[in-house]
Each structure stands twice: as C-alpha cells, then as structure tokens.
Amino acid sequence: MAEAEESPGDPGTASPRPLMRDLKAVGKKFMHVLYPRRSNTLLRDWDLWGPLILCVTLALMLQRGSADSEKDGGPQFAEVFVVVWFGAVTITVNSKLLGGNISFFQSLCVLGYCILPLTVAMLICRLVLLAEPGPINFMVRLFVVTVMFAWSVVASTAFLADSQPPNRKALAIYPVFLFYFVISWMILTFTP
Amino acid sequence: RLQQIFNDDTEDVSLFDAEEETTNRPKKSKIRHPVASFFHLFFRVSAIIVYLLCELLSSSFIACMVTIILLLSCDFWAVKNVTGRLMVGLRWWNHIDEDGKSHWVFESRKASPQENKAVSEAESRIFWLGLIACPVLWVIFAFSALFSFRVKWLAVVIMGVVLQGANLYGYIRCKVGSRKNFTSMATSYLGKQFLRQNTGGDQTS
C-alpha cells in the first residue's frame, strides 16, 4: 500500500522486494520536489515513506521547551501529525469530490512530498533562532518561510494541476494553499 | 494478465490446516526462512511491548512515540515486501497504468513441484498468527485509549491499526483471490470440519 510499482520481471513472487530500490525512489522524489517540473514520477510511482519521514522530522523540530518536563512536548507532536495527515486527506477528498482523476494515495503522496521545502525552512529557522532575538531575526525567518511556502505551493500545483478539471482548478488549489499556509504559520510562530 | 500466470493451477492453501488440502505436496514442518520469520514477529511484538511499557522504559513520551512509529513502519515494509513473499508466497501492491487509473493487485504464488518451493506449515502458522493477532491488539488499544482519555496516544495507536490492518486486509485478499470464491472456501472448510468430527477419522498431523 505504501508504494506502487512492482516490476513483473521479479523472479516469481518468492523474491523479496529490494530495499535499495525503495530508498532510491524516495530520494528521486525528493529531488523532483526541489526542482519541480511537470513530470509524472510522483504520480505514477507513489509512495508514502517520504511524507512519513518529513512529518516525523517536522514534528520533532516543532517541539518546544525540553526543559519543561511535565508538558513533555507530547501534544505538539501529535498535533503536527494530525494537521498534516488530516489536512492532506481532506484536500484529497475535496479534489475527488470536484471530479479530479487522481487516486487517493497519489494525492497524499504529492502533498506529503511537497512539505519538503517547509521542512527545510523549519531547519533554517531553528538555526536562526540560536542567534539573538529581535526584529531582524524575525524578518529573516519571515523571508525564509515565505519563500519556502511559495516553493511548496508551486511544486504541488505543478504535479496536481493536470489532474483537475479545467474550470475547477482554483477550487482544487485553494485548499492546498491553505494547508501549506497553516504549516508555515506553525513554523513561523515557533519559539523554543 | 499477471494474475492469470499466478492463479492458474494455484494449489489450494487453506487458512488453518495446511496438511488437509495438499496431498500431492511434501509436508514441510520445518522453518525454511528463520530470519524472515524472526523479523516478521520482531517488529510487531516490539511495537506492542514499547507501547505497553512506555512509562517504565523512558520518561520521554516523544522518544516512545518515535520508536513505535519507526517499528510500525519497518514492520509494514518488512511484512508487505519480504515476509509475505518468502513465508507464504503471497504479494499485493498497487499499480497505476498509463491512463492514470489505479489497480490493486493481489497474487499468490503457484507452487510447482519441481521448484521445491512448497509453503512450510510452521512458517504459515507463524505468519498468519502474527498477521492477525497484532492488529486485533491495536484495535483493543485504540478503544482503551479512547475510553480512558489517553488521547495523546491515539495518533500512534491509529497508525498501528491502519498499517497492520492494511497488511492483514491485503494478504487475506491474496488468499481469498487464490480460491476464487470466498463463500466456497468457507463452506468447504466448515464441511470438512463437520465430516471430520462425525466420521471420527484420524488426522494426519
């Protein structure tokens, strides 16, 4: 379920699927997100491992106050998970209801992988936050998050736009915009 | 077309009593893939143990949660892609064709006598036991987390239910597909049990 694309040339169904092939496929998709072009790779050969890795990384980085032991960061971790997965599922259901011809898991795959720029933004923000706080600090983070947000939206529309009916494109893209906006907001308002 | 290669002349492999159906196949009761059998159970059981003992093992909720997520992911990949194929000769996946339509494919391996790749009975038991028992446990955990209001665990428990339930569903469909008709499988199994009890025949075990 978490990946597609089995090669029929596998010698009988007895041989296990090679791990390296899956790892390389995940890496290839990360590259496709970073340099978005209209291509079919994310769609034809979908997998959900990339989104899972990104979601866990983002959730770990969005922990606040490790000194605050009774809160323990638990709720925020689950919060990020819920926002990402529930948001992605909602967008997918929305796009299917609007008549898009993309499968459920393909859409989840695209939306999940396009979180990569925002994860990079989170990394950069955490590094910037190690410096002294102040308006310059905030401006830098705002700039980085805005650029990465735009990158995420552009990447996901490059992959998703073709599958939407032409007169409903804006209706289908708007929730994607909102989804990445919420994640960007969580990243921007993060204080350790 | 792929399905035909695997489903023509598929030997009947019943869910619970392997020896009943396969009179023309040598009975195998030893474990032929010990590493796969070990890992099939290791990830699932470890995830459950970590979930139950999280309070004792570590004071950090995050560490436990990430560990369980890692174990569940490894388990999903291992069971779907490795242990199912080696231990019981079944596989399932999703295929997107050129039109962009998605198909789910469920296959079972045809065991030809000269290949000597018969399904081992012990492995089959281990496989199905692990596959069925663990999702049931995760569903029980889900209800328990819900009703005792330990809601922060719900995310990871739901993930457990979904991932392990998906493998269970996929493999049952592979098994059922190889029999072509689920009702005939159920009735033939029940019929055999009935006959066996009434004629008092001794089992070959």
Interface residues (C-beta under 8 A of the other chain):
Chain A: M1 A2 E3 A4 E5 E6 P8 G12 T13 A14 S15 P16 R17 L19 D22 L43 R44 D45 W46 W49 L52 V56 L60 Q63 S69 D72 G73 G74 P75 F77 A78 F81 V82 N101 I102 S103 F105 Q106 S163
Chain B: L2 F6 A36 S59 S60 F61 I62 M65 V66 I69 S73 F76 W77 K80 N81 V82 R85 L86 G89 L90 R91 W93 N94 H95 I96 G100 K101 S102 V105 E107 S108 R109 K117 K152 L154 A155 V156 A166 N167 G170
